[in-house]
């Protein structure tokens, strides 16, 4: 099972002065890819919403677990097997209480990430059910190593943190059985393991090109699906839409995707190395 994936319902991310869609993958596309890969369970964990997971379950109820990656006041926490959305902005303790109140599973994703909001060492004081010790999106290697080293008394989990359909399954959790309930029991009993490979740099380049391409489709009204991206673009003046369109096209057909991926990868590896040294007391 892949316990950590995103769809177009995850909204927008920000880096410096840039704001861009966190994912442009439709729930239907996520299902198709997961089915092709032969996954038994796909957890859709959009940022601060369960809309994407609810939509995905319309296509394959047996495959999809309703999840949410929730922004607490001290880092992100994943809730699985949810019936209702957990509101962001609560303390980690309150967030976990809300998850458990729905008979859900509480997980710390990428707890020592250098670029994602994470609970860090606070995970030792929280009533978590599992720790994501392998997040395939974190190419630096350090954050996963710290998470694994720090994981005592929790289920060890792996996830892709897929922000594009071609990233699904890069990281995964192994458990006895094949059903959603089997996964829940395995996490509760700490009888899980993990596997996968780090996301190739080429996937990050493809992701940014895909974002530019899908944004252009929405601007040109080729894609009328209700999603955070179309809602935001609909509020932009037509004159600015033209500028965004030209910028998206220029970006997609330039060396910029490769340059941005290489520069970003180097920055994140340096951040990961710094956190590793801090954790080792050096």
QUILIN-V804384 format. One record per helix or strand. SS is the DSSP state (alpha for helix, beta for strand). FROM is the first residue (numbers start at 1). TO is the last residue. If there is no record, write none. Layout:
ss/from/to
SS/FROM/TO
SS/FROM/TO
This chain:
ss/from/to
beta/2/5
alpha/8/10
beta/12/15
beta/18/21
alpha/27/37
beta/42/44
beta/47/47
alpha/51/57
beta/64/72
beta/75/80
alpha/92/101
beta/105/108
alpha/120/125
beta/130/135
alpha/142/150
beta/155/159
beta/162/162
alpha/165/167
beta/171/174
alpha/180/188
beta/193/196
alpha/201/219
alpha/228/234
alpha/238/252
alpha/256/279
